[in-house]
Amino acid sequence: MKSFACGDVVPGCEAVWVCSTEDEILASLAGHAGSAHGIHDVSAEMVKTVQEAITTVS
């Protein structure tokens, strides 16, 4: 299982995902980035930042 807390990248955001794979987290984040943060074009740099903040949970 993988976990991502948006607040690790965007201070103050309380959204958290726990998914089977990193790809599932990234797919979920696309909608969240647009609706919660007004980010509609996710750059490669942002994807890398998110990937670095994803953790493995048991």
Phi, psi and omega in degrees: 000148179239149180226145176217130174251117183302327180300342176289341180247322180241098183307134179096343179280132183257006181290138180222140176238143169229117185226168179291324184226162175298322180298323178295320178297311181300321179295320180291327184290334182302312179293319180296317181301319180287311186284322184268331188235359179070020180261109184254342176244102182275117182280162176299325179295320179293319178301316179298317179299317178295314181302323180290338181267351179286134179242159176266132177239155181262000000 
